[in-house]
């Protein structure tokens, strides 16, 4: 598991204000951390930057394979 003590979390500008958001920290060396804003103390999901980029591209283009 990665160390998120220095993570700078941010929410998407598309997020609503109802508390159901995903937060992302991209300031960690070699990792992208993702967490549920409703439960910020639970473990985060860690991805290499290339995998995060592939995920975002799939979302944007509608080609995400599950």
RAQUI-V422178 format. One line per field, one symbol per residue. ss: DSSP state (H for helix, E for strand, - for the rest). phi: phi as a letter, one per 20 degrees, with the letter a starting at -180 (. if undefined). Layout:
ss->???
phi->???
This chain:
ss->---------EE----------EEEEEEE--EEEEEEHHH-----EEE-HHHHHHHHHHHHH-----
phi->.eedgdfdfbdffefedenecddccdeegmbddcbeffcfefgeedcfgfffffffffffemdfed
